[in-house]
Amino acid sequence: MTQAISDIKAYMQQVGKQARDASRQLAAANTGDKNAALLIIYEQLKQAKDEILAANKIDMDKGRSNNLDAALLDRLALNESRFEAMLQGLKDVAALPDPIGEVTDMTYRPSGIQLGKMRVPLGVVGMIYESRPNVTLEAASLALKSGNAIILRGGSEAYESNQAIAKYILSGLKQAGLPEHGVQVLQTTDRAAVGELITLTEYVDVIVPRGGKGLIARISQDARVPVIKHLDGNCHTFIDSDADPEIAIKVSVNAKTHRYGTCNTMETLLVDQAIANELLPQIAEAIVAADDAMQLRLDAASKAILQDNAKLAGHLSDATDSDWDTEYLAPILAVKIIDGLDAAIDHINTHGSHHTDVIITNNYSKSQRFIREVDSASVMINASSRFADGFEYGLGAEIGISTDKIHARGPVGLNGLTSQKWIVYGHGEVRS
């Protein structure tokens, strides 16, 4: 059950001050102590698997009774495989090089001074997220390894799961001798806590919202603390005229049907008109065969090719202008025939969310133009957009995926939670 807190403002001020105090201790912690804490947390969570899955079942049952949509339920669910992946991500973070204290770009100046840059923590991270209880552990592990304190406010739909995971994070910090307030999972689901968190400029250095477009838009509009964000994941796969048909089919099916409730799922399929008559039916049939609930929303050109295909009966409808700008998070795919590479790049840059976009081609020149000119955080050649993920990128985990250009872009791992400061070594030099 959520904790009743009568004075949210005072509670959040206390949380913020505790986080700021803890951040100073964590910034000075050595790599061994941070890794030891992560591995203690790993062992404790491993032993508590049944307890955490039971807490998640409470959340799932409540979510179904509250008629949460399928995408939210999918993101909320923890099963055996997801639990193991969550723990593996924790171990991976522990194994990563510690970025804190790394010195780069050392150089001598004519004055005699030597200067460079040192990587340092951001300080206090505030994170607001929906569903996805695994994010509680991912965010906590990344913050801890990068020497940051973190304040986590999960959604009410995942309250029991988040609190169960938080219990063992706190225990691990204590056992490792690190400040217990280095990771704080808010004990209230009162929405007023979000309003307080995003305006705690005295204590919080950056806000990371992770959830639906409405949540992120609200945070971006109201926050007084800097925000690392992406609004949605309207991802494209472009099948070029020089595509390998087998790769085109395999990647398209995976990008759309692997999971629906993720921001790196393909939402629009673009097919070069030069090969559309031959290849589009094969791709469409494969996608529908992978999920009989799939709905294809077609432009006029793709409708002309597919409308008489018996295997697709009941799966086709006309696309509207809004479909090109929509993140469905559902078994719905917009399909458009496009007049070559230039038109594909223009469509993606106009309608996409600058998250992840893919070209399927064996033409090197076209692939290089695509990755140079498509303005997205991740741009891929002959690979599924589902790879746009911190775990798959070797970051161990991610605190989110940013479509901003400042301060971080794409999956945000350890380095994305750091900044740099200039350091100068002198020998008594004075400026003349």
PEUR-V351862 format. One record per residue. RES is the residue in one small letter. PHI is phi as a letter, one per 20 degrees, with the letter a starting at -180 (* if undefined). Layout:
res | phi
RES | PHI
RES | PHI
//
This chain:
res | phi
m | *
t | f
q | e
a | f
i | c
s | f
d | d
i | f
k | f
a | f
y | f
m | f
q | f
q | f
v | g
g | f
k | f
q | f
a | f
r | f
d | f
a | f
s | f
r | f
q | f
l | f
a | f
a | e
a | f
n | e
t | f
g | f
d | f
k | f
n | f
a | f
a | f
l | f
l | f
i | f
i | g
y | g
e | f
q | f
l | f
k | g
q | f
a | e
k | g
d | f
e | f
i | f
l | f
a | f
a | f
n | f
k | f
i | f
d | f
m | f
d | f
k | f
g | f
r | f
s | f
n | e
n | m
l | f
d | f
a | f
a | f
l | f
l | f
d | f
r | f
l | f
a | f
l | d
n | d
e | g
s | f
r | f
f | f
e | f
a | f
m | f
l | f
q | f
g | f
l | f
k | f
d | f
v | f
a | f
a | e
l | f
p | f
d | f
p | f
i | f
g | n
e | f
v | d
t | c
d | l
m | f
t | b
y | e
r | d
p | g
s | f
g | o
i | f
q | d
l | c
g | a
k | c
m | d
r | e
v | c
p | f
l | f
g | p
v | c
v | d
g | d
m | c
i | c
y | b
e | d
s | l
r | k
p | f
n | f
v | f
t | g
l | f
e | g
a | f
a | f
s | f
l | f
a | f
l | f
k | f
s | e
g | m
n | d
a | e
i | c
i | d
l | d
r | c
g | e
g | f
s | f
e | f
a | d
y | g
e | f
s | f
n | f
q | f
a | f
i | f
a | f
k | g
y | e
i | f
l | f
s | f
g | f
l | f
k | f
q | f
a | e
g | m
l | d
p | f
e | f
h | e
g | f
v | c
q | c
v | e
l | g
q | e
t | b
t | d
d | g
r | f
a | f
a | f
v | f
g | g
e | f
l | f
i | f
t | d
l | e
t | f
e | f
y | d
v | d
d | e
v | b
i | d
v | c
p | e
r | b
g | r
g | f
k | g
g | f
l | g
i | f
a | f
r | f
i | f
s | f
q | f
d | e
a | f
r | d
v | e
p | g
v | c
i | d
k | b
h | b
l | f
d | a
g | c
n | e
c | e
h | d
t | c
f | d
i | e
d | f
s | f
d | d
a | f
d | f
p | g
e | f
i | f
a | g
i | f
k | f
v | f
s | f
v | f
n | f
a | f
k | e
t | d
h | g
r | b
y | e
g | e
t | c
c | f
n | d
t | e
m | f
e | d
t | c
l | d
l | d
v | c
d | f
q | f
a | f
i | c
a | f
n | g
e | e
l | e
l | g
p | g
q | f
i | f
a | f
e | f
a | f
i | f
v | f
a | f
a | f
d | b
d | f
a | e
m | f
q | d
l | d
r | d
l | d
d | f
a | f
a | f
s | f
k | f
a | f
i | e
l | d
q | f
d | e
n | e
a | f
k | f
l | d
a | g
g | n
h | d
l | d
s | b
d | e
a | f
t | d
d | g
s | f
d | f
w | f
d | d
t | d
e | e
y | f
l | l
a | a
p | f
i | c
l | c
a | e
v | c
k | b
i | e
i | c
d | e
g | n
l | f
d | g
a | f
a | f
i | f
d | f
h | f
i | f
n | f
t | e
h | d
g | f
s | d
h | m
h | e
t | b
d | c
v | c
i | d
i | d
t | a
n | d
n | e
y | f
s | f
k | f
s | f
q | f
r | f
f | f
i | f
r | f
e | d
v | f
d | e
s | c
a | f
s | c
v | c
m | c
i | c
n | l
a | b
s | f
s | f
r | f
f | f
a | f
d | b
g | g
f | f
e | f
y | e
g | n
l | e
g | n
a | a
e | b
i | e
g | r
i | d
s | d
t | d
d | f
k | d
i | c
h | d
a | c
r | b
g | m
p | g
v | d
g | d
l | g
n | f
g | f
l | d
t | c
s | c
q | c
k | c
w | f
i | c
v | c
y | d
g | c
h | c
g | n
e | f
v | c
r | e
s | e
//
